[in-house]
Structure formats: structure tokens, C-alpha cells
Amino acid sequence: MLGEQQRKQAFNTIILTQCLGMVTGALFQNGFYLNYFSKLGVSSATIALLFSVPPLLGSFLLLPFAYHSDRMGKKRLALAGQVLLVASLLLMMSAAWGGEHGALSLVVVALLVFCAGGSLQGASWFALMSPIVPKEVRGRFFGRLRVTFMTVCILFTLGVTRLLKANDGMPVFQSVLGVVLVAAVFRFFTYARIPELEDPQGAAGTGSSFIGALRAVLASPGIVPFNAYILLVTLFTAGVPIIFGLMQKDVFDFTPAQITMAGTLFLGGNVTGNLLGGRVVDRFGTRPVFRLTHLAYAAVMLGMLARPWMPWPIMAHAYACSFLFSLVGAAAGVAITSEVMALIPAVNKSLSTAVNATLINLSTALAGLAVARSIGWDLFPFEWRMAGEAFTAYDALLLLFSLLALLMLLAIGLVPRIKARTERIPQGTFPRV
């Protein structure tokens, strides 16, 4: 057990570690990689496909990594994962020198290595945190953690926006990646300082096989129906931020700095949604929040289609939609986390939380693949008209996703009726270009 001073030191180390790590994740969320891949000459359909690679691979890696982290040591695998994250950034930087054909290959390899490293860490993160953070302060600590690292990500993104506004040449992109690389190297040493309080060999359930442990987790009350609900909801919403980013690039002709500013507001919506969502879940429970977010998801998507009739500039409208969609998604994420933490069984903790993360990754990947293939195969006409106004294939996808989000209101019954205090997960998946 940790003393009070040791626990405070551990809390500070955890916060610093996540701030350094989430800067790497912010490159997916703040539009940086969208701009970088465009600079490398990658097409929009291929960009959407690339962003489905990490969650798709993660959906296969999280469960076995979580199983082994309970047996081999959580920090041991997590530090190996950090080495892979550093390697992925080196590969991503080298893509600028890869030439016309080599650049795309290097980007794909970098994303694969990134996902392997991130999965090694994500599989054991919650089990590592569980004995360090007492139950009575868990919600407050994770709330402080998320707000802190999201603030760092916003400040980082504002700095990147200023750089790209002044100069959007390839050396600037590589310089930003270089800064993130230094942060990733430093993170290896801060991660190593996080105490591992549980003996992996003493964890309950370690004597069972992977299949036996997974069956035990799935047999826990409420696990299967709730995760089925989350898979469907994520499938119909996770592709929307990708569509927003591609619309900013292809339809609205935003500059790299303007796209990155939209990413900043997306991160800001995430922070706001976490703060508001936690209070609403604590007061009203998760089911009302899920109902509200279904309606809000559809409203924001349809709101993007309403842009021709709005009196303000298209940039303000696109920024507002990015902010609001992120806010809704973060509030829904708080409700999801509250359910997951209430449903988690006493044994195989890493594996049980990895089930939820795996299904979120899988549905996120499928959503990205659906967007990529619909664009690449021209499933929707690139130009069509409604009420005398011109729209695009991206708008057709938004209309489809909004209708599916509303239909998912019929699946609310899959959410167990439980009461639980809100506990925010201190990391996300791969939500946005």
C-alpha cells in the first residue's frame, strides 16, 4: 500500500505521463495527420482508410495483450509498448523522405507499429491504476486527469495552428513530429516511475486459459447486452468526425491552419462534454444521457446539412459542429465509462475492460472503412440537390448516420439499469482525423 505522500507522487507521475502520451494521440484528433497525409499526396478515400487501421488492429490485439498483462506484468508490457510508440513516430517522420510511393508504405507501417504499442499500454492501464487510485477519489482524480491532459492537448494544438498558419511546409510538419517524439521518449521514463502494486502472478483468475477467462468475463451480468449496444452506437457515430475533417479539406477548402483550429475546438468540446456529462450522469443516471446523446448526435449531423440556410460564415458553422459533436461524444463516453466500471467483475479486470475497448475499436474501424469505401467506390453521388441547395456525398453519409443514430433509441433497453458514480476513463481510442 502507498502512504499519502507516495500516493500524491504517484498521482502527479500518472498525470505527467498521460499529458505526454496524449500529445501523441492528439495528432489524430486535431487535424494534424489529416494535413500531413494530404501534404504527402494521399487521397481522401485513402486517408479515411488509414484512420481505420489503428482501431481495426487494436480490436484484435487488446484482448490477448490484456490477458497476458495480468500474468506477465502490466508495466513490463506497457514499457515495451512505449518503445514501439517511439518507433512509430520515427517511421512517420521518415515518410516525408519516402518519395511518391514509399511515403504511403511508411505511413501504414507507422500506424501498425503505433497501434501495437498503444494496445500494449491500453490493455493494462486500468488494472495498473486500480490499486493506486482509491475508489472514494477515483472520479475526482480521473476528472482532474482528463481535464489536465486535454488542456495540454489544446495548448499544443494552438501552437501547431500558429506554426501552420505561418508556414505549412513539410519541415514544419516534421518539426512538430520531432517535438512529439521527444515527449514520447521522456514518457518512457515517467511511465517506469508509476508503481505497480499488484503481483501479476497473484491476480485472481490467472490459472485459466485465455478462452476460459474470456468466457468468465462474458458470463458476467450485463456485459454482453451493454457491449452489443455500444458496438452499434459507435458504428453509427465514429465515422462522423472523419467526415467532418474531409469536408473541411475537400468541400470547404480550409487551409491547414483552419483545419487544425477545428481540431482545437474538437478537443475543447471533449473537455466540456466530460465536465457536463459527469454531472448529468451522477444526477440522472446513464439511460437518460444515452437517450439525449442519440438526439444530439442526429441534431449535429443534420445541423451540418443545414449550413446553406445559416446566416453566419461556413467556417463558424463547421467549427461549431466539430465542437458540439465532440461535446456530445464526450458526454456519452462518461456514461459508457460509468456503466463499464459498474459492470466490471472481480476477476480478470484487464480482460473485462478490454472487451469494451475492443468492441469500440472494432466499430470505429468499421465506421472508418464504411466512409472510406463509400467515397472510394462512389456509392453516393458527389453532387446532389435538396430544397434547391447543392450537397455532396459526405452529406449523404451524414444523413444516413443521423437516421441510424435515431433508430438506435430502440436499443436503449440493452443498457442495464444500474446506479453508479461517474468515473472517467483517462484515455480514448482513435476518434478523429
C-alpha positions in Angstrom: 0.0 0.0 0.0 1.1 3.6 -0.6 1.4 6.2 2.0 -0.3 9.6 1.5 2.8 11.3 0.2 3.7 8.4 -2.1 0.2 8.4 -3.5 0.4 12.1 -4.3 3.7 11.5 -6.1 2.1 8.6 -8.0 -0.8 10.8 -9.0 1.5 13.5 -10.3 3.5 10.9 -12.2 0.4 9.5 -13.8 -0.9 12.9 -14.8 2.5 13.9 -16.3 2.7 10.5 -18.1 -0.7 10.9 -19.7 -0.1 14.5 -20.7 3.0 13.4 -22.6 1.2 10.4 -24.1 -2.0 12.2 -25.2 0.0 14.7 -27.2 0.8 11.8 -29.5 -2.9 10.8 -29.6 -3.9 14.4 -30.3 -2.2 14.2 -33.7 -5.2 12.0 -34.8 -7.8 14.3 -33.2 -6.6 17.8 -34.1 -6.4 17.5 -37.8 -2.6 17.3 -37.9 -2.4 13.9 -39.5 -5.1 14.9 -42.0 -2.9 17.8 -43.1 0.3 15.7 -43.0 -1.2 12.9 -45.1 -2.6 15.4 -47.6 0.8 17.0 -47.8 2.2 13.6 -48.7 -0.2 13.3 -51.6 -2.6 10.8 -50.0 -6.1 10.8 -51.4 -9.2 11.5 -49.2 -10.5 7.9 -49.6 -7.1 6.5 -48.6 -6.9 8.9 -45.6 -10.2 7.7 -44.3 -8.9 4.1 -44.8 -5.7 4.9 -42.9 -7.6 6.2 -39.9 -9.4 2.9 -39.7 -6.1 0.9 -39.4 -5.3 1.6 -35.7 -8.7 0.7 -34.2 -9.1 -2.3 -36.6 -5.8 -3.8 -35.5 -6.5 -2.8 -31.9 -9.7 -4.8 -31.9 -7.5 -7.9 -32.4 -4.7 -7.0 -30.0 -6.3 -5.7 -26.9 -7.8 -8.9 -25.6 -4.7 -11.1 -25.8 -2.5 -8.2 -24.5 -4.8 -7.7 -21.6 -4.8 -11.4 -20.8 -1.0 -11.5 -20.8 -0.6 -8.3 -18.9 -2.4 -9.9 -15.9 0.2 -12.7 -16.0 3.5 -11.2 -17.2 3.3 -7.8 -15.5 1.5 -4.6 -16.5 4.4 -2.2 -16.6 6.6 -4.7 -18.4 4.4 -4.9 -21.4 3.5 -1.2 -21.2 7.1 -0.1 -21.4 7.6 -2.3 -24.4 4.6 -0.6 -25.9 6.2 2.8 -25.3 9.3 1.8 -27.3 7.0 0.9 -30.2 5.3 4.2 -29.9 8.6 6.0 -30.2 9.5 3.8 -33.3 6.1 4.7 -34.9 6.9 8.4 -34.7 10.3 7.9 -36.3 8.7 6.0 -39.1 6.0 8.7 -39.5 8.7 11.4 -39.7 10.7 9.4 -42.3 7.6 9.2 -44.6 8.4 12.7 -45.8 11.5 11.3 -47.4 9.8 8.2 -48.8 9.1 9.5 -52.2 5.8 9.2 -54.1 5.2 5.5 -53.4 7.4 4.9 -50.3 5.6 7.6 -48.2 2.3 5.7 -48.1 4.0 2.4 -47.2 5.9 4.1 -44.3 2.7 5.7 -43.0 1.0 2.3 -43.0 3.9 0.7 -41.1 4.0 3.6 -38.7 0.3 3.2 -37.9 0.6 -0.5 -37.4 3.5 -0.1 -35.0 1.6 2.7 -33.3 -1.4 0.5 -32.7 0.7 -2.4 -31.4 2.4 0.0 -28.9 -0.8 1.7 -27.9 -2.6 -1.6 -27.4 0.2 -2.9 -25.1 -0.4 0.1 -22.9 -4.1 0.4 -23.1 -4.6 -3.3 -22.3 -3.1 -2.9 -18.8 -3.7 0.8 -18.0 -6.9 0.4 -15.8 -5.6 -2.6 -14.0 -2.4 -0.7 -13.2 -4.5 2.3 -11.9 -7.0 0.3 -9.9 -4.9 -0.3 -6.7 -3.2 3.2 -6.9 -6.4 5.3 -7.1 -8.7 4.6 -4.1 -12.3 4.1 -5.0 -13.5 7.1 -3.0 -11.4 9.6 -5.1 -11.4 7.8 -8.4 -14.0 10.0 -10.1 -12.3 13.3 -9.0 -8.9 12.0 -9.9 -9.8 10.8 -13.4 -11.7 14.0 -13.9 -8.7 16.1 -13.0 -6.5 13.8 -15.1 -8.7 14.2 -18.2 -9.1 18.0 -17.9 -5.3 18.4 -17.4 -4.2 16.4 -20.4 -6.9 17.8 -22.7 -5.8 21.3 -21.7 -2.3 20.4 -22.7 -3.5 19.0 -26.0 -5.5 22.2 -26.7 -2.5 24.4 -26.0 -0.3 22.1 -28.1 -2.8 22.3 -31.0 -3.0 26.1 -30.7 0.8 26.2 -31.1 0.7 23.9 -34.1 -2.1 26.1 -35.6 0.1 29.2 -35.4 3.0 27.3 -36.9 1.0 26.1 -39.9 -0.6 29.5 -40.4 2.9 31.0 -40.7 4.3 28.1 -42.8 2.7 24.9 -43.9 5.9 23.4 -45.5 7.0 19.8 -44.9 9.8 20.9 -42.5 7.2 22.3 -40.1 5.3 19.1 -40.1 8.4 17.1 -39.3 9.4 19.6 -36.6 6.1 19.0 -34.9 6.6 15.3 -35.1 10.1 15.8 -33.7 8.7 17.6 -30.6 6.1 14.8 -30.1 8.9 12.2 -30.4 10.9 13.9 -27.6 7.8 13.8 -25.5 7.3 10.1 -26.2 10.9 9.3 -25.2 10.5 11.2 -22.0 7.3 9.4 -21.3 9.1 6.0 -21.2 10.9 7.2 -18.0 7.8 8.7 -16.4 5.8 5.6 -17.1 8.6 3.5 -15.5 8.1 5.5 -12.2 4.4 4.6 -11.9 4.2 2.0 -9.1 2.9 -1.5 -9.9 1.2 -2.6 -6.6 -0.3 -5.9 -7.6 1.7 -9.1 -8.2 0.7 -10.3 -11.7 1.1 -13.9 -10.5 -1.2 -13.3 -7.6 -4.1 -11.9 -9.6 -7.4 -13.9 -9.4 -8.2 -16.0 -12.5 -4.6 -16.3 -13.8 -4.8 -20.1 -13.8 -7.4 -20.2 -16.6 -6.8 -20.2 -20.3 -7.5 -17.2 -22.4 -10.7 -18.7 -23.7 -11.8 -19.7 -20.2 -11.0 -16.2 -18.8 -12.9 -14.6 -21.7 -15.9 -16.9 -21.2 -16.0 -16.0 -17.5 -15.9 -12.2 -18.3 -18.7 -12.6 -20.9 -20.8 -14.5 -18.4 -20.8 -11.6 -16.0 -24.3 -10.0 -15.7 -25.0 -7.2 -18.2 -21.7 -7.4 -20.0 -22.9 -8.8 -23.4 -26.1 -6.7 -23.9 -24.4 -3.5 -22.9 -21.4 -4.0 -25.2 -23.6 -5.0 -28.1 -25.4 -1.7 -27.6 -22.1 0.2 -27.5 -20.8 -1.5 -30.7 -23.9 -0.4 -32.6 -23.9 3.2 -31.3 -20.2 3.6 -32.1 -20.6 2.1 -35.6 -23.1 4.8 -36.4 -21.2 7.8 -34.9 -17.5 7.1 -35.1 -17.2 7.9 -38.8 -18.7 11.4 -38.4 -15.5 13.2 -37.2 -13.7 11.7 -40.2 -16.4 13.1 -42.5 -16.2 16.5 -40.9 -12.5 16.6 -41.4 -12.7 15.5 -45.0 -15.4 18.1 -45.7 -13.2 20.8 -44.3 -10.5 19.8 -46.7 -12.4 18.9 -49.8 -15.7 20.8 -49.7 -14.9 24.0 -47.7 -11.3 24.3 -48.9 -10.0 25.2 -45.4 -6.3 25.8 -45.0 -4.1 23.5 -42.9 -4.2 26.1 -40.1 -8.0 26.3 -40.3 -8.4 22.5 -40.2 -6.1 22.4 -37.1 -8.2 25.1 -35.4 -11.3 23.0 -36.0 -9.3 20.2 -34.3 -8.6 22.5 -31.3 -12.4 23.2 -30.9 -13.0 19.4 -31.2 -10.7 18.9 -28.2 -12.4 21.8 -26.4 -15.7 20.1 -26.9 -14.3 17.0 -25.4 -13.3 18.8 -22.2 -16.7 20.5 -21.9 -18.5 17.2 -22.6 -16.6 15.4 -19.9 -17.4 18.2 -17.3 -21.1 18.4 -18.2 -21.6 14.7 -18.8 -20.2 13.7 -15.4 -22.6 15.9 -13.6 -25.6 14.8 -15.6 -24.8 11.1 -15.2 -24.3 11.4 -11.4 -27.7 13.2 -11.1 -29.9 11.4 -13.6 -28.2 8.1 -14.4 -26.9 6.7 -17.7 -30.1 5.9 -19.6 -31.3 9.5 -19.9 -27.9 10.5 -21.0 -27.8 7.9 -23.8 -31.3 9.0 -24.9 -30.2 12.6 -25.0 -27.0 11.9 -26.9 -28.8 10.0 -29.6 -31.0 13.0 -30.3 -28.0 15.3 -30.0 -25.9 13.2 -32.4 -28.6 13.4 -35.0 -29.2 17.1 -34.5 -25.5 18.0 -35.0 -25.3 15.9 -38.2 -28.4 17.4 -39.6 -27.1 20.8 -38.5 -24.2 20.4 -40.8 -26.6 19.8 -43.7 -28.4 23.0 -42.7 -25.4 25.1 -43.4 -26.7 26.7 -46.7 -29.5 28.4 -44.7 -27.4 29.7 -41.8 -26.6 33.5 -41.7 -23.0 33.1 -40.4 -19.9 32.1 -42.3 -19.3 28.4 -43.2 -16.1 28.4 -41.1 -18.0 29.3 -37.9 -20.6 26.7 -38.7 -18.1 23.9 -39.3 -16.2 24.9 -36.1 -19.5 24.8 -34.1 -20.4 21.4 -35.5 -17.0 20.0 -34.6 -17.2 21.4 -31.0 -20.8 20.2 -30.4 -20.2 16.7 -31.8 -17.2 16.3 -29.6 -19.1 17.5 -26.6 -21.9 15.0 -27.2 -19.4 12.2 -27.8 -17.6 13.0 -24.6 -20.8 13.1 -22.5 -21.7 9.7 -24.0 -18.2 8.5 -23.1 -18.8 9.4 -19.5 -22.0 7.4 -19.4 -20.3 4.4 -21.1 -17.4 4.5 -18.5 -19.8 4.7 -15.6 -21.6 1.6 -16.9 -18.3 -0.3 -17.6 -16.9 0.5 -14.1 -20.2 -0.7 -12.5 -20.3 -3.9 -14.6 -16.6 -4.9 -14.2 -16.2 -8.3 -12.5 -13.9 -9.0 -9.6 -11.5 -11.2 -11.6 -9.7 -10.6 -14.9 -10.0 -6.9 -14.6 -7.8 -6.0 -17.6 -9.6 -8.5 -19.8 -13.1 -7.3 -18.8 -12.3 -3.6 -19.7 -10.5 -4.7 -22.8 -13.7 -6.3 -24.1 -15.4 -2.9 -24.1 -12.4 -1.2 -25.7 -12.1 -4.0 -28.3 -15.7 -3.6 -29.5 -15.3 0.2 -29.6 -12.2 -0.2 -31.6 -13.8 -2.7 -34.0 -16.9 -0.5 -34.6 -14.7 2.6 -35.0 -12.7 0.8 -37.6 -15.8 -0.5 -39.4 -17.2 3.0 -39.4 -14.0 4.4 -40.9 -13.9 1.6 -43.5 -17.5 2.4 -44.4 -16.7 6.0 -45.0 -13.5 5.2 -47.0 -15.2 2.6 -49.2 -18.3 4.7 -49.9 -16.0 7.5 -51.1 -13.6 5.3 -53.0 -16.4 3.3 -54.7 -18.6 6.4 -55.4 -21.6 4.8 -53.6 -23.2 8.2 -53.3 -23.3 10.9 -56.0 -20.7 13.5 -55.2 -23.1 16.3 -56.0 -26.9 16.2 -55.4 -29.6 18.7 -54.6 -32.1 19.1 -51.8 -34.5 22.1 -51.4 -32.7 23.9 -54.1 -29.2 23.6 -52.5 -26.2 21.6 -53.6 -24.8 18.8 -51.3 -22.1 16.2 -51.5 -21.5 12.5 -50.9 -20.3 13.4 -47.4 -23.7 15.0 -46.7 -25.4 11.8 -47.8 -23.3 9.8 -45.3 -24.2 12.3 -42.6 -27.9 11.9 -43.4 -27.7 8.1 -43.2 -25.7 8.2 -39.9 -28.2 10.6 -38.4 -31.1 8.3 -39.2 -29.3 5.3 -37.8 -28.5 7.2 -34.6 -32.1 7.9 -34.1 -33.1 4.3 -34.8 -30.7 3.2 -32.0 -33.1 4.8 -29.5 -34.9 1.5 -29.8 -31.9 -0.3 -28.4 -31.8 1.6 -25.1 -33.2 -1.5 -23.3 -29.8 -3.2 -23.7 -28.4 -0.7 -21.1 -28.6 -2.3 -17.6 -30.5 -0.3 -15.0 -27.7 0.5 -12.6 -26.7 3.4 -10.4 -23.0 4.3 -10.3 -20.8 7.3 -9.6 -19.1 8.6 -12.7 -15.5 7.6 -13.3 -13.9 9.0 -16.4 -11.6 6.8 -18.5 -8.3 8.6 -18.8 -7.7 7.8 -22.5 -9.7 7.3 -25.6 -9.5 5.3 -28.8 -8.8 6.8 -32.2 -11.7 9.1 -32.8 -10.9 11.8 -35.3 -8.8 12.8 -38.2 
